[in-house]
């Protein structure tokens, strides 16, 4: 965000800019050109951060939470989308080609990423994890999951992205110590049997699921 816009938002939380001239506002934000002040106020209005009611002579801030996130250093991340991942039987082949980028505010990721370059996004297909949650959000068909591919040191109970015979899936990772094998568990409203993995199988953990970006309900 432009520094003049940041200054305008800060002042708009303290004063009613609607009762001031553009030149007076400019003096407060260090801009001598009234037209530039007007331009930045208009940009803030277009972003939904500033409400300008000329008839009532009121200029005030909106979307306080968004502003606070911006002040806290959040940014829009471009996370590569690597196709779809199965949340049912492992039937979708893992792809290495980027299909696009998921634009996500870092403020929506909890915890915030250490390094966004280690993140990838996958679209969930299937219902086998629709009772599992990450940060309180269920993993449902059509959602995107954010995977930290740098975190492969997973613990018992983590939700992981695994590759089985070249096919990608999302499951709950459990280690059966008594029988000495890995079990990939579904958590679903439907009955999906576990996947049992032996150490000699063509199996790999490709990262840990750290966030769910929910599919908009109006789509």
Steps between C-alpha positions, in 0.01 A plus 500: 500500500624851415633690803257788441210253511632352824520851646148581383361188665673581825368856506151387395488302824565817698322774304203543269673581173165599356518822700840596356619633165730293280778750567452465877506122470812523284678700768438216745635227270788697347350547153471852355290405197123489573447292186741231622324497836168456322647221284621302802172546683317372193731196484426423864129531428531255208683254728215523749722644771354850501138606479440844352152650544514846343134576573552456875854632503635177650817310412570196717688175501345163425620140531703564814629142518643519148679824581646355818629202305665728246662704777622176654695417187271251328532459128331323213675171431502324163491130585543263204206268431621154406180345378262296714555274795277212595317495830349164413654182361845580353401528134631841386850515362735752655594778258813711500372762255374825651138565400494852637542693822274532802505860627473492879565763766767386744263622774272206415772244561547395861777466581646744250741332258869499579571496127213518252718329239459173689121512464280350230125484455294201393129482427322231698296243310288258697337481845730269697641777723182704546502444878867594543585858592802728475478812719129433538427469127376173350671349196213468252458434130589811298713662772869579459752359743830679560792260541841583645722279288802585714340337804536127441590412856140417577370370829239239578161664447609765248306548177739446213535508125631160396586346167411132457615341173511846344153598623432789739268484799423679825463281810560486876844349563509233768783264590394160628792416730364160598483381139784712364324674214354835396125546481344785299160569650195668353272713716171511319126489528530204262675168559849501346738220601851589616804471275769274647859580399808279538849652512586332168205656314531779243390758752616854585388781731507822297411742777260593776159664450515829690186685388167465324369771266128441485306497175272807492145398583355712220684303226 
